[in-house]
């Protein structure tokens, strides 16, 4: 019954107004379904909220919040993935409060960051669920703040009046995946999130036709929140959620949900597509049909053409069309979505000359060049303006010149909470000559260029490695290192520069695969292979190659490798020499060769 096209919604100013609208015009349609996997072999237990039920739950929790906090106060969401998370987020907005999407204290490796964010946000109330309320109370024991379990708020009609907020007011704080010492909360307004949801729906061609949003990305992550909550609320379409851990345990679960729901639109980082290609068995593929998938967003950088090729080769027999893969680019400061390749179009591939790219020029590589840098185009801007600027002179750069990506549009956030100086530097940039357009621009901190009308992301400005005046992109070095030996775990390594006596030295810290223990690895041979590959391809001599056990290389809360934290731990001596069972770490230093 959900295959019917819902009536188009008027242009409301906030997500709570959309919820109320759909509850009135399509009350019995499914709004959100969470698919739980309580056991290793579980095929999934579905729990669904209709638009009427969602509206009742949201208003009940909003009324409870209104008893605890004044409008404009912050509400920390420490809920597990599920419909309670959606309810908590929308209830905070409905009550006129500022949501702070976070996660329960049990998320491994992120307790320090959670504590730092809570200290910065200073919430007036914490929302969680009865399942984890005990550990949340323990974690927040030193915070004089009420803790409310969303699923224990009674369902009763609320007298809370419909909300029509000033759309310039802050709806939520999206904390970026930065240092735990200086958390940065981006202030996203009601207008920002509604605009970006509409931009994403239009970019992927589902703003006026049926779609099911299928997602396992965590809802505290910017892409998960916009694609799995904001976009379906604006469009009035079903959102099907699952837990990220359930995907990591059995990636075929994600594919089964894609197959089970018509016109599915989903998103995942680059590693997830490689993971599915290698981990899903032939037996699991049997009976799987993916010909109904509308679009698969690849939202991590760099987007590697080879990943898309492997994924579609792995699932071509299941009917997956090759033109469903949509490389995209975004960041929290722009709510999330900035540019996107459109479904139905072939993947844009660029083979660039490595030496020219190191000098800041995106020039085609000669045919058959084995050292060419292969990148995928991230499409065109989604209802906003994108320009490339020299990060030092602030001059606009021409097509094919590499510089900092600047963004301007209704989705760009208001700034960082309580960081006025940093807000001016990042959100209020202007071009030196004024020829590229007036007004304030967002400095993304990402490097890229435009070729054939396509945005190409080449790396992060702060991660750039400069040796002897030449630029080297760490993800490029990492790709070479992981291809040098199959024992190196894919997408679980970091390349970075460290100071040396004669200039910057380059270090690679890499995890080994789980299937091979350290004792079975020829570590000196692996190090020689990595060094030789990086030298041949990049002209770089690695000062150090460190092999560490799985799970050692730190990642951000969104799942990306944190090069900055890896570098800091390396300089602090966190990766000592030795091959003992307790450390299971081996370092081969340049001086030992």
C-alpha angles and dihedrals in degrees: 000000000000094000091086116103110250120230113270114258125234116248101274123184100227142029095245089059090054091050091053091047095054091044088058101042101031106019098157098045117109112259107174132008123187115199110207123198104199095171134038093251096038116133089205140280112233122217115183138190120199119213090258092051092044090052092050093048093046094050092046093052091042090055090051090050091050087061091056106039144027122243111280095030119126126253119199115214110213096166130133119245110287147081091303088064090053091047093049093050095048092042091056090053092045091054091053092250130129114253120217107199109213138138139250118280092251095076102119117247098004104086094105092051092048091052091048093050093048090050090052097043096043095200121209091212138011123221120204139138133264090250094067103017091111095057090042090054091049092049093047095042092119093049117086093218133126115246118211125192105218095208091054096057105107119245109244134139107271125220089210106131119239111275121238101169129187099269091219091063120100114269098180145344115243108199112210125228094258137124118323088226096061110025113193118210113198112214107228115190127212088253092050096055095043091048093049093047089053091045091053094047091050094045093055093042098245101109093103106024137060118285138164116214109218118186147163097174111119113264092228087065117089096237093045092050096048099039098040101034115015099040096049091045091053093044098038093231133134120275117200115199136190134177118267089228090057089055093048091050094048115007091187087073089072091050091049090055090049089052094046097054123061121233091013120190118190142159136213139161120261095263092059093064092050089046092054092046092055103032106042109090129219089248090055091049092057110109092006113134119189100168091106095061112118101192142349113204119212102199106170127093128267098036104201118210089212091062092056090047093051093046095051093043089053094052105028090106088057090060099257109159115226092225094063093082109100117186108206140180132213147131139207093254088064091046085255120290120076108149136002143183110237123243114250093039124102118254112271108233127192126190104196131192107255097213093047091048090052087055093050100263126115102213127161114261119234114268111276095012104160091201096055118130108237115209136166123229115244095213127236133316116287103229095318141081125263126189135172116232137184100250092217106038095029089224119149113251128218127242111290095027116114118229143126117313112238123193135197126181148104090280096062109112126241095250141270119319111256093349104106096161094050090044091056092048096048106029103032102052120146131192114252095229098033092225095115095061137294131256129054122317133200115241104215099191087228124119122224149126141219122246126172089351092303125121111232118194113209103176149293118306093220092049096051113125115216117194121171090345094305124118119231123185112223095217088055092053090045092053090053092047095050091049091052096074131011090223090071108094111239117248092000100101138083132212119196144151126253129186118267137179093263101030138296118346124203124231131186121201112189137175120226121231118273093235094066125058121218093248090062095051124095093222097181090049092049092049091050091050093050093046093048093049094048092045093050096045103035106019088238128136109213112225093201139008115195122191114202135176122267113285095026100104105082121239134197122249087263092058101255121132110260105224092179094055092043089052092048092050090048092053090047090056096248091143103059127185119261141081101233120144090245097056100023087192129130127191124188108194126205091245092057095062 
